[in-house]
């Protein structure tokens, strides 16, 4: 089947989700995609078959889906548009951070390559979205999740993987945004929560929320 130059919004959403969730050789399962996109597993199965016909994914029933090289390229294009749009919304239009993701989801499908280039130029070629995620989705990930980080080391929050409004609002209230200084003081063995020192203040974070935060070890103050 010939690959269309312009893809439908639903195809783009699926490619974007598979790219974000399936960064391991094992790919991403139908059930996980269904949860991510809030659709029925049967709908996911049907779309994966279509994406396989278009040459975007490798998929067999009862097995995980993985992007082909073509699918990965198209997914990265969608992600780039989304993250540049988020920067436009927050940096130039003053949209609150917790609203940027959903607004960008609505706009990203209408951004042409020419407009994308103008947005990037107007913003000065940003390397990351306002949540800290790289505009170039193929960029090597040199961060680690907060639960993986060493105890009592100075860490810098690099990015928030979960951009849902309620999550961003919650983390904003706790100053856990890109650039924040953090130390993991304790890991609670019973409930898996984490006791943190965030910009000198004590915070307690649940395991699921902690797992959505990517950090790096700070080299020095101001690094």
N, C-alpha and C positions, 0 to 999 in steps of 0.2 A: 504494500500500500504506500502511495506517495505521501510524504510528510508535508502537511500544510504549512505555509509560511507564517500565517497567524493562527495561534492556538486558542481554543475556547478557554473561558475563565476556569471551568472545572478541571480541564486538563492541566492548566498551569498550577492550580492549587494542589493537585495530586503530585506533580513533579516536584514542587517546592517541599511538600511534606515528606516525600520519600527521600529527598536529598538531605533534609535536616535530621530525619530519624534513622536513616539507613547508611550511616558512615562506616559500618564494619563490613567485612566480606560476607557476613551472614545475611545482610539485607534487612528488610523490614517485613513484619508479619501483617497479614490481612487484618487481624484483630487490633493491632496497634494503630494501623492506619485509620481504622474505623473510629477508634477512640479520639485520635488526633483531629479528625475532620468532622466528628459528630454525625456520622452517617452509618447506615446499616452495613454489616459485613457483606451481604449480598451485593450491595451497590459497589463496594470496593472491588469485589471479584470481577464484576462486569467492567469496571473502568480499567483494571489491570490487564484484562484481555485486550481491551482497545489500545492501551498504551503499548502492549507487546506487539500488536499488529502494526502500530506506527513506528516500531523500532526503538521506542524510548526505554523499555524495561525488558528484563529477562524474567519470565514468570511462568511457573507451572502450578496447577492447582495443588493445594495443601503444602506449598512451599513458599518461602519468603520471596519478595520481589527485590531486584537490584536494578539500578539504572545502568543503561548502556552508556557508552561514551557520548552518543548523541543526546540521550536523555539527560545526562549530567550537565552538558553544555546548555541545554535549554532551561534546565532548572536553575543553573547559576545566573542566567540572564534574568529570570523572574526575581530571584533573590536580590540581585543587584538593583533592579528597579524599585523593589520594595524598600530596601534600606536607604537608597538615595531619597526616595519620597518621604520616608520618616525624617530624614535630616532636614529636608525642605520644610516640612510641617513644623518641626520643633524650632529650628534655627531661624527661619525667616517669617513664619506665620504665627509663632508663639503658641502652638498647640501643646497642651500639657503632655508630658511624657507618657502617662498612663493611657492617653487617648490615641497616641501616634500609630500604634500597631494596627488597630482596627480601621482607622482612617486610611492608612497606607494600603491595607488589604483591598479596600474598595477602589483605590485610585491606580494601583500598580498595573492593572490590566489595560488601562487606557493610555499609558505612557509609551510613545513611539521611541525608536532608537535615537531620532534626532532630538526629541525633547529631553530624553535621558541625558544626552551629551550636554545640552544646555544647562540642565539642573546641576550636573557634576561640575561644570565650569563655574557656574554662579556660586556654588558652595566651596570652591577652591579645591576640588578633588578630595573629598573626605575619605578616610580609610575605614571608618567604622560608622555604624548607625548610632543613634543616641543611646541605645541599650548596650553599646560596646561590641556588637557583632560585626565581623568584617564585611565590608561592601563586596569584596572579592571572596566568594564562598569557597573557592579552591585554596585559599590561604592556609598554610600549615598551622594547626592548632598547637600552640606551645603552652597552653594553660592547663590547669587541673581543676576538678570540681572542689568545692570547699570541703566536703567530707574526706577527700584524698589528701588534703594539705597537711603539712606537719604541724604538731602542736607548738604553741608558744614561739612561732616565727612571725615576723612582720610580713603581712601579705597585702597585695593590692587587688581590689576587685577589678577585673578586666571587662566582664560582660555578664549579662543576664540572659540565660537561654530561654526562659519562659517569659514572654512578653505580654501575657494576658493582663488586661487592665487591673484586675483585683490584685494580682501578684505584684505588679509594678507599684501600685499604690501602697501596698503593704511594705515593700522594701524601701520605698521612698521615705515612709514614716520612720523607718529604722536606720536611715542614712546608709543603706547598703546598695549604693549605686556605683557605676564605674568610677574609679579613682579613689574610692574610700579605702582607708587603712584598717586592716582587720587582723586580729589574732584569734586563733582557736585555742581557748583556754582549757576546755574539758569536752569529752564526749560522754554523754550519759548512757550507761549500759542498759538501762531498763527500757527507755522509750526511744533511744537513738537520737535524742536532741543534742544540740551543740550549744555550749556556753561560749560566747564570743566577746571580744573587746573590740568595739567599733568606734574609731575616732575617740578612744579613751573612755567610752561608755559600755557598760555591761548589757549584752543582749542574749536572749535565748531563742534559738531557731530550730524548727522541726526538721527532720531528715529530708523530707521531700523538697521543702523550700531551699534547704542548704544545697541540695544536689543540683539545683538550677543555677547556682552562682559559680562562675568560673573565675579563678584567681591565679596570680603568679607570686612567687616570693619576691619581696622588695629588695632591691640591691642597696639602696641608700635612701635617705629622706629626699623626696622630690624625684625618685626614679620612676 
